[in-house]
Amino acid sequence: MSSPASAHGPVLAIVGRPNVGKSTLFNRLVGHRQAVVAPARGTTRDRIYGRVEWRGGWLTLIDAGGMEFDVRDVLGDAVQRQLGRALEDADGVLFVCDAQQGLVPADQMILERLRRIGKPIVLVVNKADHHLGVPPEFFSLGLDDPLAVSALHGRGTGDLLDRLVAGVPGRAGGSGAAETISVGVAIIGRQNVGKSSLLNALLRDERVIVSDAPGTTRDAVDTALMVRDVPLTLIDTAGLRHRRKVRDPVDLFAMSRSLEAIDRCDVALMVLDATQGVTRDDQRILTQVCRKGRGLILVLNKWDLVTRGKSGQALTEAVQRAVAFAAFAPVVAVSAKTGFQVSRAVTLVLEVARRMQQGLSDAECLALMQEAWRRQPPPRWRGRAIRLLGAQWRPGRPPALELTVAPAGRMPAPYQNYLRKMVHASPKLVGVPVRFIVNGPDTPRSLARGARGRRRAGAP
């Protein structure tokens, strides 16, 4: 497994003191609210990467926490390490200051550190909402052509992008238009089940901050990974909770980013705590994933803490009984701390993504449904037997199995549940959610298929 190198123009790190508007500027430049923004100090913790296309050119921006020099807690130290990694990855730096507060000694200390790195620096004076230009004291820093912007209102950001696209040397590489479409993988779950630890174990790198404190991860952090020549986008998310338990606006924004990650993923890795089993919050999260129709894998993390003598098969069956509506999902026991079976989770992701794309052929669908009818025929409707006339696979999210039956459209819900179990028992559909579309022989779609069949046979 490897992380593909960036090939989309210069990589620029946005650096500055806390609360100078770095995340607001990042969101403005990438064109959507990717980073969580709040007045609270230290909202951003992990490195967040975003791509920008501007007048035919490409940029990659890195948002990270504010640079501080007097850090006395473990979490703050981790934030500074993430900022250091961002500066290592970058080709240049956007040094952001606050026009309303003016030049302060901390800005000068940050600039001294940035100059020692030896990378191009662009000075951006943010919050220039009521200023005609750059406040005079910022010219004393000795940086060429400082730019005044208002990230909140978008003022001056076009001039900034013009300069960045034209003036900062980047890495050689192709444009984003030729990029291979990757498989989106959202790592979701409750707080403190080990989602960030699992991401770091998959990447074999400290990509995101891991802490015992609940709510450490706030932003949905995207990371590229190449596995068996298949590009994956791993999305680490904040822990999801019931909305009644959320009071902090930052946590509310973080939860909304997590729900957006479910929307844009192809496969969800639902992380469960093996020492606690399935909770009501876990069931609520799984319900969201099933409603969205995404591929699903259940990951039992913290397997190294499970009491010896507990059977993995027994625990797997217990999990599937607790979430019977998601019994189609495979279960894998891992330990993000020790690395146990972490690669197995990635293998399952590739298999489920392939199954989501390929599905079943029409012949396989018909054979599967005929076998289900043979084992257990559906109950009669008004004394009439329900006959299976055809079955076809319909790709989508979720994919669907379209059945043509007579009498038209009559299929009791309990019998559909039985058919769903038969479908999920197929090795080709493990981890794939399937819904049913029940039609009669006289529906417009069925008539159109019949007309096409007659034309192929030469019938009038």
Summary of the structure (lengths in Angstrom):
residues: 460
radius of gyration: 26.7
end to end distance: 57.5
largest distance: 91.1
contacts: 1471
relative contact order: 0.09
helix: 38%
strand: 22%
